[in-house]
Amino acid sequence: MEIEKLRNIGIAAHIDAGKTTLTERILFYTGKTYKIGEVHEGNATMDYMEEEQKRGITIGAAATCSFWNDSQINIIDTPGHVDFTVEVERSLRVLDGAIAVFCSVGGVEAQSETVWRQADRYKVPRICFVNKMDRVGADFFNVVNDLSEKLGAKALPIQIPVDKEQDFKGVVDLIEMRAKIYNETADDYGAKYNDEDIPDRLKALAEEKRAEMVEGVAEEVDWLMDKYLNEEEITNDDLKKAIRESTIKLKLFPVFCGSAFKNKGVQNLLDGVCEYLPAPVDMPAIEGIEPKTDETVTRKALNEEPFSSLIFKIISDKHGDLTFIRLYSGKLTTGDRILNTRTNKKELISRIFRMHANNREQIEEAEAGDIVAVIGLKNTVTGDTLCDNEKPIILEKIDFPENVISMAIEPKTDAEKEKLAAVLVKLAKEDPSFRTRTDTETGQLIISGMGELHLEVLKNRMLNEFKVDANIGEPKVSYRETIQKKVEVEGKFIQQSGGHGQYGHVKIILEPFKGERTVEFEDKIVGGKIPKQYIRSVEKGIRGLAQSGILSGHPLINIKVTLIDGSYHQVDSSDLAFESAACIALRNGVEMAKGIILEPIMAVEVYVPEQYIGDILSDLNSRRSKIVDMSLKKGIQTVKVEVPLAEMFGYATAIRSLSQGRGNYTMQPFAYQPAPSDVYSIST
């Protein structure tokens, strides 16, 4: 496969926009499957986990490989539920392009915005697919406006629908100016369609939208603008080339439409993937750090370059961990010994697989740009870089969000302790947003995740899949600690007991700070007052104590620690001494800086028929909510509120009861804010 013909894409969207249904059609039309699986029937190819089939939602990102025309398309189907947003995060980190799916009725919804921001952060080019055009209330142009207004995206429709709702028949291609009409009575599941003249009733609209499309592309591409202004002929090939250029540069986002469930518009979308989304060679060379010199180095997506890759997902397996990697450069062959730059140890590649959901196809070699799974790695975690032994590189890690909810777990017998410990290690390796810790006060084992559903799924997997016999408590909020003012403080750790003693002395500035990391550390030592190796120990002590907390055992966040002074002893100083001195300084600093407890605040969007809004608002008011926005569209009231997570337990049941089952809501982490003393007292 020529690398120019390779596409690494993800399918991402709000929950229930139809991502998995779309993926199933893609697999069918590309010949990867012979039968279309359906989410509602529990037999979707990509939703192969028992919990996914039972709930009818995607929980884990699943990868597959298919071929369309002369291109290879590696596809990752991602979850839509915010509790599993980490799956979207790590998938977008390694992809070259994405299909953003939007419901033709709902338009841009809460999780759509989250996914879009994630893609922006990783500079992933996108094409948009307005799905469910057959639904009552479908409005293609309303969704296009939503893309511009809510996401700030320059949406470029290159299709318009032929009718809508139950009359939806196909699409008009604004480049070819032809109608693609699907035959509903055909027994080929929409695999074929008729290429026809544009219906008379749509000709004027099609001409208008084509003119807007040409003008929109010309605004972003200089050479096309020259042709446009000089009134030269603009060919279809010119348009496709210009749209591809501006899509890859994130200036435009082509918009397609269809109905995946009714098998309409998917093949045209696949054509768009091949024509407009980038191959690995179209993307900028990946940047990384040379571990010995700390210099920035690059790797191009070429087989001739030194091997470099990133681990983005791990699945525990009875035959050994299945590790998913994205090759950024070079080749990988079965039997290769490669370097993990985090551990600085070599790893053996026992086998290489091309994945199709949970099915594997063994291959002997993988090339630059590809996404494959390997077996044989022993000491790796998500975010590790694997590379050539002679040309090491450290690629940027994947950042995972803070978890907001936790619960206690306790094995019923001593015999179950080891089994539970092994299962927790497996789950934490698979899911970086799942964390475990031991409560220092109660001795309880605490597991933490991204939401009620996240923990519910993990709990069911422990009990049913891994057969762990354990008692599991009710979910609880994960609070945080922070400080309110800037202070300067010092810490000394001095011990003398015959022979070598211990000596560490630091002076720090501790201040409130919101940066990319929850704890920022800056070294301002001059003149060698503290040797470099001990500065690393100071940072280690600060970060370690901040993670375990000071006031209440909850992690300390939104702080900056600046190391400004200190002293050391030629004989008695050690890493341990400076780590301890840093901890002493931080403890004293938090006390002086008036530490407080923070609670997680959630951004919640509630959708209910207008007649129920009074009861819904009354209920939200009782939950300490702050209303941000309200809007009414087609009889559905949308309410945006900010609510403490502590008040949202059991809300799914409450909204169903208050709206007679017709209400819905989405919820995602928004911020941490000071918790009222009657909600959380430090003494508790």
C-alpha positions in Angstrom: 0.0 0.0 0.0 1.4 3.4 -1.0 1.4 5.7 1.9 -0.3 8.4 -0.2 -3.3 6.0 -0.4 -3.5 5.5 3.4 -6.2 7.2 5.6 -6.2 7.0 9.4 -9.6 8.4 10.5 -11.8 8.4 13.5 -15.6 8.7 13.7 -16.5 10.9 16.6 -19.7 12.7 17.8 -22.3 13.3 20.5 -24.0 10.2 21.9 -26.7 8.7 19.6 -25.6 10.7 16.5 -25.1 7.4 14.7 -21.3 6.8 14.7 -21.4 3.1 15.1 -24.3 2.7 12.7 -22.3 4.7 10.1 -19.2 2.5 10.8 -21.2 -0.6 10.2 -22.3 0.7 6.8 -18.8 1.6 5.9 -17.6 -1.9 6.8 -20.4 -3.4 4.7 -19.9 -1.2 1.6 -16.1 -1.7 1.7 -16.6 -5.5 1.8 -15.2 -5.9 5.3 -18.4 -7.5 6.5 -21.1 -9.4 4.6 -23.9 -8.5 7.0 -24.8 -5.1 8.5 -24.8 -5.2 12.3 -27.2 -3.0 14.3 -26.6 -1.3 17.6 -30.2 -1.8 18.8 -29.9 -5.5 18.1 -26.7 -5.8 20.0 -24.7 -7.3 17.0 -22.7 -4.3 15.8 -19.3 -5.4 14.8 -17.4 -2.6 16.5 -19.4 -2.9 19.8 -18.1 -6.3 20.7 -17.8 -5.9 24.5 -20.6 -7.5 26.5 -21.3 -4.2 28.3 -21.6 -2.4 24.9 -24.0 -5.0 23.5 -26.1 -4.9 26.7 -26.3 -1.1 26.8 -26.4 -0.3 23.1 -23.6 2.3 23.4 -19.9 2.3 22.5 -17.6 2.2 25.5 -14.2 1.5 24.1 -12.6 2.8 20.9 -12.4 0.0 18.4 -10.1 -0.1 15.4 -10.6 -1.7 12.0 -9.1 -1.6 8.5 -11.0 -1.5 5.2 -10.4 -0.6 1.6 -12.3 1.8 -0.7 -11.4 2.1 -4.3 -7.6 2.1 -4.2 -7.2 3.5 -0.7 -6.7 1.7 2.7 -8.8 3.3 5.5 -7.9 2.6 9.1 -11.0 3.5 11.2 -11.4 4.1 14.9 -15.0 4.2 16.1 -15.1 6.2 19.4 -17.7 6.5 22.2 -20.1 9.4 22.3 -20.8 9.4 26.1 -18.7 11.9 28.0 -17.7 9.3 30.6 -15.6 7.7 28.0 -14.2 10.8 26.4 -10.6 9.6 27.2 -11.2 7.0 24.4 -11.8 9.9 22.0 -8.8 11.8 23.4 -6.3 9.1 22.8 -7.7 8.2 19.4 -7.6 11.7 18.0 -4.0 12.0 19.2 -2.9 9.4 16.7 -5.3 10.1 13.8 -4.7 12.1 10.6 -8.4 12.9 10.0 -11.9 12.5 11.4 -15.5 12.3 10.4 -17.6 14.4 12.8 -21.1 13.1 12.8 -24.1 15.3 13.7 -27.7 14.5 14.1 -29.9 16.4 11.6 -32.4 17.2 14.3 -30.2 17.9 17.4 -27.4 19.6 15.4 -24.3 20.6 17.5 -24.9 19.1 21.0 -22.8 19.3 24.2 -20.4 16.4 23.5 -20.1 17.5 19.8 -18.5 20.6 21.1 -16.1 18.6 23.4 -15.0 16.3 20.6 -14.5 19.3 18.2 -12.3 21.1 20.8 -10.3 17.9 21.2 -9.8 17.6 17.5 -8.8 21.3 17.4 -6.2 20.7 20.1 -4.6 17.9 18.0 -5.0 19.8 14.7 -7.0 17.0 13.1 -8.6 17.8 9.7 -12.3 16.9 9.6 -15.2 16.3 7.3 -18.7 16.5 8.7 -21.6 14.1 8.1 -25.1 15.3 8.9 -26.8 12.0 9.7 -30.4 10.9 10.3 -31.8 13.1 7.4 -34.8 10.7 7.4 -35.9 11.8 10.9 -38.9 14.0 11.7 -37.5 17.5 12.2 -34.4 17.0 10.0 -32.8 20.3 8.9 -29.5 20.1 7.0 -29.0 23.9 6.7 -29.8 24.5 10.4 -26.9 22.1 11.3 -24.6 23.9 8.9 -25.4 27.2 10.7 -24.8 25.5 14.1 -21.4 24.4 12.9 -20.5 28.1 12.2 -22.2 29.7 15.2 -21.4 27.1 18.0 -18.1 25.7 16.8 -16.7 28.7 14.8 -16.0 26.4 11.9 -16.1 27.4 8.3 -18.6 24.7 7.2 -18.6 24.1 3.5 -21.6 22.1 2.2 -20.5 20.1 -0.9 -23.9 18.3 -0.9 -27.5 19.2 -0.3 -30.2 16.7 0.5 -32.9 15.6 -1.9 -35.9 16.2 0.3 -35.9 15.3 4.0 -37.7 13.3 6.8 -39.6 10.4 5.4 -39.2 11.7 1.8 -35.4 11.8 2.0 -34.1 10.1 -1.2 -30.5 11.0 -1.6 -28.1 13.9 -2.2 -27.1 16.4 -4.8 -23.3 16.6 -5.4 -22.5 20.3 -5.7 -19.2 19.6 -7.4 -20.4 17.2 -10.1 -23.9 18.8 -10.1 -25.5 15.4 -10.2 -28.2 13.8 -7.9 -27.4 10.5 -6.2 -30.8 8.8 -5.7 -31.0 5.6 -3.5 -33.4 2.9 -4.3 -35.1 1.9 -1.0 -36.6 -1.3 -2.5 -33.2 -2.7 -3.5 -32.0 -5.8 -1.6 -28.4 -4.6 -1.6 -28.7 -2.4 1.5 -28.1 0.8 -0.6 -24.9 -0.4 -2.0 -26.0 1.0 -5.4 -27.6 4.3 -6.3 -28.7 6.0 -9.4 -26.7 8.9 -10.8 -29.4 11.3 -12.2 -30.0 14.9 -13.3 -30.9 17.3 -10.4 -34.7 17.4 -9.9 -36.2 20.6 -11.3 -37.4 21.7 -7.9 -33.8 21.7 -6.6 -31.9 23.2 -9.5 -32.1 26.8 -8.4 -31.1 25.9 -4.8 -28.2 23.7 -6.1 -26.9 26.5 -8.3 -27.1 29.0 -5.4 -25.3 26.6 -3.0 -22.6 25.7 -5.6 -21.9 29.4 -6.2 -21.5 29.8 -2.4 -19.2 26.8 -2.2 -16.9 28.0 -5.0 -16.7 31.5 -3.4 -16.1 29.9 0.0 -13.2 27.8 -1.3 -11.7 30.6 -3.3 -11.5 32.8 -0.2 -9.1 30.2 1.4 -7.0 29.2 -1.6 -5.0 31.9 -3.4 -4.6 30.2 -6.8 -8.3 29.4 -7.0 -9.1 33.0 -6.1 -7.0 34.2 -9.0 -9.0 32.0 -11.3 -12.3 33.2 -9.8 -11.4 36.9 -10.1 -10.2 36.5 -13.6 -13.4 34.7 -14.5 -11.4 31.7 -15.8 -13.0 28.2 -15.9 -12.9 26.4 -12.6 -13.0 22.7 -13.2 -14.3 20.0 -10.9 -10.7 18.8 -10.4 -9.7 22.4 -9.4 -12.4 22.5 -6.8 -11.5 19.1 -5.3 -7.8 20.0 -5.2 -8.6 23.3 -3.5 -11.1 21.8 -1.0 -8.5 19.1 -0.1 -5.8 21.8 0.5 -8.0 23.9 2.7 -9.4 20.9 4.6 -5.9 19.7 5.5 -4.9 23.2 6.6 -8.1 23.3 8.9 -9.5 26.3 7.0 -12.6 24.5 5.7 -14.7 21.6 6.9 -16.6 19.9 4.0 -20.2 18.9 4.9 -21.9 15.7 3.6 -25.4 14.4 4.5 -27.3 11.1 4.5 -29.0 8.5 6.7 -26.7 5.7 7.8 -29.5 3.7 9.2 -31.4 3.9 5.9 -28.2 3.2 3.9 -28.1 6.5 2.1 -25.1 8.8 1.4 -22.4 6.6 3.0 -20.6 5.8 -0.3 -20.3 9.5 -1.2 -18.9 10.1 2.3 -16.3 7.4 1.7 -15.3 9.2 -1.6 -14.9 12.3 0.5 -12.6 10.6 3.0 -10.3 9.6 0.1 -10.5 12.9 -1.7 -10.3 15.4 1.1 -8.8 13.9 4.3 -4.9 13.7 4.5 -2.6 10.8 4.1 0.2 10.5 6.7 2.6 12.2 4.3 0.3 15.3 4.1 0.6 16.0 7.8 3.6 17.8 9.3 6.5 15.7 10.4 6.0 14.5 14.0 8.2 16.4 16.6 9.8 14.8 19.6 12.7 15.2 22.1 16.1 13.5 21.8 16.4 12.1 25.3 20.2 12.6 25.7 20.4 16.2 24.5 16.8 17.4 25.1 16.9 18.8 21.5 13.7 18.9 19.3 13.9 16.3 16.5 11.4 15.4 13.8 10.4 12.2 12.0 8.8 12.2 8.5 6.2 9.6 7.6 8.6 7.6 5.5 9.8 4.0 5.7 13.4 5.2 5.3 13.3 7.3 8.5 14.3 5.8 11.9 11.4 3.8 13.5 9.2 5.8 15.9 5.7 5.1 17.2 3.3 5.9 20.1 1.3 3.5 22.2 -2.3 4.8 22.4 -4.3 1.8 23.7 -3.7 -1.4 25.6 -6.2 -4.3 25.9 -5.4 -7.0 28.5 -5.5 -10.5 27.0 -5.0 -14.0 28.3 -2.3 -14.5 25.7 -0.5 -11.2 26.6 -1.3 -7.5 26.4 -2.5 -6.4 23.0 -0.9 -3.0 22.4 -2.1 -0.6 19.8 0.5 1.6 18.2 0.6 4.3 15.6 3.8 4.2 13.4 5.0 7.7 12.6 8.1 6.7 10.7 10.1 3.7 9.7 9.1 0.0 9.5 8.3 -2.6 12.2 8.9 -6.3 11.6 8.1 -9.3 13.7 11.0 -10.2 16.0 12.3 -6.6 16.1 13.8 -5.3 19.4 12.8 -1.7 20.0 13.4 0.9 22.7 10.8 2.2 25.1 12.2 5.7 25.9 10.3 6.0 29.2 11.8 2.9 30.7 15.0 3.0 28.6 14.5 -0.7 28.1 14.3 -2.8 24.9 11.0 -4.6 24.1 10.5 -7.6 21.7 7.8 -7.5 19.1 6.5 -11.1 19.1 3.6 -10.7 16.7 2.0 -7.9 14.7 -1.7 -7.8 13.9 -4.0 -5.7 11.7 -7.2 -5.4 13.8 -10.8 -5.7 12.8 -12.7 -4.9 16.1 -11.8 -8.0 18.2 -10.6 -10.1 15.3 -7.0 -10.2 14.3 -5.1 -10.7 11.1 -1.4 -11.5 11.6 1.1 -9.6 9.4 4.8 -9.8 9.3 5.6 -6.1 8.8 4.0 -2.7 9.4 5.0 0.5 7.6 5.2 4.2 8.3 1.8 5.8 8.9 0.0 2.5 9.8 -2.0 1.7 12.9 -1.5 -1.9 14.2 -1.6 -4.0 17.4 1.4 -5.9 18.7 2.0 -8.6 21.3 5.2 -9.1 23.3 5.6 -5.8 25.2 6.2 -6.2 28.9 6.7 -2.8 30.6 4.6 -0.4 28.6 1.7 2.0 29.3 -0.5 4.2 27.2 1.5 7.2 26.0 4.9 5.5 25.8 7.1 6.0 22.8 8.6 3.0 21.0 11.5 3.8 18.7 14.8 2.8 17.0 17.5 1.8 19.5 20.1 3.9 17.8 17.9 7.0 17.1 15.8 7.5 20.2 13.0 10.0 20.4 10.4 10.9 23.0 7.0 11.9 21.4 4.5 14.1 23.2 2.5 12.1 25.8 -1.3 11.9 25.8 -2.9 14.0 28.6 -5.9 12.5 30.4 -8.5 14.5 32.3 -8.9 14.5 36.1 -11.5 11.9 37.3 -14.4 13.3 39.3 -16.1 10.4 41.0 -15.0 7.5 43.2 -16.2 4.6 45.3 -14.8 2.1 47.7 -14.2 -1.6 46.9 -13.4 -4.4 49.3 -12.7 -8.1 48.6 -15.0 -10.4 50.5 -12.2 -12.8 51.5 -8.5 -12.7 51.9 -8.2 -15.1 48.9 -9.9 -12.5 46.7 -7.3 -9.8 47.6 -4.7 -10.9 45.1 -7.2 -11.6 42.4 -8.7 -8.1 42.9 -5.3 -6.5 42.8 -4.4 -8.2 39.5 -7.8 -7.1 38.0 -7.3 -3.5 39.0 -3.8 -3.4 37.5 -5.3 -4.8 34.2 -8.2 -2.3 34.2 -5.9 0.7 35.0 -3.5 -0.4 32.2 -6.4 -0.5 29.7 -8.1 2.7 30.9 -5.8 5.6 32.0 -8.8 7.6 33.3 -9.4 4.8 35.9 -7.3 5.2 39.0 -7.0 3.4 42.3 -5.6 4.5 45.7 -5.8 3.6 49.3 -7.4 6.0 51.7 -4.8 6.9 54.2 -7.3 7.5 57.0 -9.7 4.5 56.6 -7.4 2.1 54.8 -10.1 1.5 52.2 -9.3 0.8 48.5 -10.8 3.6 46.4 -11.4 3.4 42.6 -12.0 6.6 40.6 -13.4 7.3 37.2 -15.1 9.9 34.9 -18.7 9.5 35.9 -21.4 7.2 37.3 -21.7 5.2 34.0 -17.9 4.8 33.8 -17.7 3.3 37.3 -20.9 1.2 36.7 -19.3 -0.4 33.6 -16.0 -1.0 35.4 -17.8 -2.5 38.4 -19.8 -4.9 36.1 -16.6 -5.9 34.3 -15.0 -6.8 37.6 -17.9 -8.8 38.9 -19.0 -10.5 35.6 -16.0 -10.6 33.3 -13.2 -11.1 35.8 -15.4 -12.9 38.5 -14.1 -10.9 41.4 -16.1 -11.5 44.6 -16.1 -8.0 46.3 -18.3 -5.5 48.0 -18.6 -2.2 46.2 -19.8 1.0 47.8 -21.9 3.8 46.5 -20.2 6.4 44.1 -18.8 9.5 45.9 -17.6 12.8 44.6 -13.8 13.3 44.2 -13.0 16.6 45.9 -9.8 18.6 45.4 -7.7 21.0 47.5 -6.2 24.4 46.6 -4.9 27.6 48.2 -6.2 31.1 48.2 -3.1 33.4 48.4 0.6 33.6 47.6 3.1 32.8 50.3 6.9 32.3 50.6 7.9 29.4 52.9 10.9 27.2 53.6 11.4 23.6 54.6 14.3 21.9 56.3 15.0 18.3 56.8 17.9 17.6 59.1 18.8 14.4 60.9 22.0 13.4 62.7 22.5 9.9 64.1 26.1 9.0 63.9 27.9 8.6 60.5 26.2 10.2 57.6 23.2 12.3 58.4 20.4 13.8 56.3 20.3 17.4 55.2 17.9 19.2 52.8 16.9 22.8 52.8 14.5 24.6 50.3 12.7 27.9 50.0 9.7 28.1 47.8 7.0 30.5 46.6 3.6 28.8 46.6 0.8 30.6 44.7 -2.6 30.0 43.1 -2.1 29.2 39.4 -4.1 27.7 36.6 -1.9 26.2 33.9 -1.8 23.1 31.6 -0.9 20.9 34.6 -2.6 20.9 37.9 0.7 21.5 39.7 3.2 23.8 38.0 6.9 23.6 39.2 9.5 26.2 38.3 13.2 26.1 39.2 14.8 29.5 39.8 17.9 28.3 41.6 21.0 30.2 40.6 24.6 29.8 41.5 24.4 26.1 42.2 22.8 26.6 45.7 21.1 23.3 45.1 22.6 20.7 42.7 20.5 19.7 39.7 19.9 16.1 40.9 18.4 17.4 44.1 16.1 19.8 42.2 14.5 16.8 40.6 13.9 15.3 44.0 12.3 18.6 45.2 9.9 18.4 42.3 9.2 14.7 42.9 8.4 15.5 46.6 6.1 18.4 45.7 4.2 16.4 43.1 3.9 13.3 45.2 2.5 15.2 48.3 0.2 17.2 46.1 -1.3 14.0 44.6 -2.1 12.6 48.1 -3.4 15.9 49.5 -2.7 17.8 52.7 -6.0 19.0 54.2 -8.3 16.1 53.5 -6.5 13.5 51.5 -7.8 14.9 48.2 -5.3 15.9 45.5 -4.0 19.5 45.6 -4.6 21.4 42.3 -4.2 24.8 40.6 -1.0 25.7 42.3 2.5 26.9 41.2 5.6 26.1 43.2 8.7 28.1 42.4 12.0 26.9 44.0 13.9 30.1 44.8 16.6 29.3 47.3 18.0 26.6 49.6 21.3 24.9 50.7 22.9 21.5 50.7 25.6 19.7 52.6 28.5 18.1 50.7 28.2 14.8 52.7 24.8 14.6 54.3 22.5 15.8 51.5 20.6 13.1 49.5 17.6 12.7 47.2 15.4 11.6 50.2 16.4 14.7 52.3 15.4 17.1 49.6 12.2 15.3 48.8 11.3 15.4 52.5 12.3 19.1 52.8 10.0 19.9 49.8 7.1 18.1 51.5 7.6 20.0 54.7 7.7 23.3 52.8 4.5 22.5 50.9 2.7 21.4 54.1 3.6 24.6 55.8 2.8 26.6 52.7 -0.8 25.2 52.3 -1.5 26.1 56.0 -0.2 29.6 55.5 -2.0 30.1 52.2 -5.4 29.2 53.6 -6.1 25.9 51.9 -9.7 25.2 50.9 -11.7 22.3 49.5 -13.0 22.4 45.9 -15.9 20.4 44.5 -16.4 19.4 40.8 -19.0 21.5 38.9 -20.6 19.9 35.9 -21.8 21.6 32.7 -25.3 20.1 32.2 -27.6 20.4 29.2 -31.2 19.3 29.7 -33.6 18.7 26.7 -37.3 18.4 27.5 -40.6 19.1 25.8 -41.8 22.6 26.7 -44.7 21.5 28.9 -42.3 20.0 31.5 -39.9 22.9 31.9 -41.4 24.3 35.1 -40.9 21.0 37.1 -37.4 20.6 35.6 -36.3 24.1 36.6 -37.7 23.7 40.1 -35.8 20.4 40.5 -32.5 21.9 39.1 -32.9 24.9 41.5 -33.0 22.4 44.4 -29.7 21.0 43.2 -27.7 24.3 43.7 -27.7 24.9 39.9 -26.8 28.1 38.1 -28.7 28.6 34.9 -26.4 29.7 32.0 -28.7 29.7 29.0 -32.2 28.6 27.8 -33.5 28.2 24.3 -36.6 26.8 22.6 -36.5 25.0 19.3 -39.3 23.1 17.7 -41.1 22.5 21.0 -38.0 21.3 22.8 -36.6 23.4 25.6 -32.8 23.3 26.1 -31.5 24.4 29.5 -27.8 24.9 30.1 -26.8 24.8 33.8 -23.8 24.5 36.0 -24.4 22.0 38.8 -22.2 20.5 41.6 -21.6 16.8 40.8 -22.6 16.0 44.4 -26.2 17.1 43.5 -26.4 15.1 40.3 -26.5 11.5 41.6 -29.6 9.8 40.4 -30.6 12.6 38.0 -31.3 10.1 35.2 -34.2 8.7 37.2 -35.4 12.1 38.3 -35.6 13.6 34.7 -37.4 10.5 33.4 -39.9 10.9 36.2 -40.4 14.6 35.8 -40.8 14.4 32.0 -42.7 11.1 31.7 -39.7 9.6 30.1 -39.3 12.3 27.3 -36.5 14.3 28.8 -32.8 13.8 28.2 -29.6 15.4 29.4 -25.8 15.4 28.9 -23.2 16.2 31.6 -19.5 16.9 31.5 -16.8 18.2 33.9 -16.7 22.0 33.8 -14.6 23.4 36.7 -13.6 23.0 40.3 -15.1 25.6 42.7 -15.0 26.1 46.5 -17.3 23.8 48.3 -19.7 25.4 50.8 -18.8 24.5 54.4 -22.2 22.8 54.9 -21.4 20.5 52.0 -17.8 19.7 52.8 -16.1 20.6 56.0 -12.3 20.0 56.4 -13.0 18.4 59.8 -14.9 15.6 58.0 
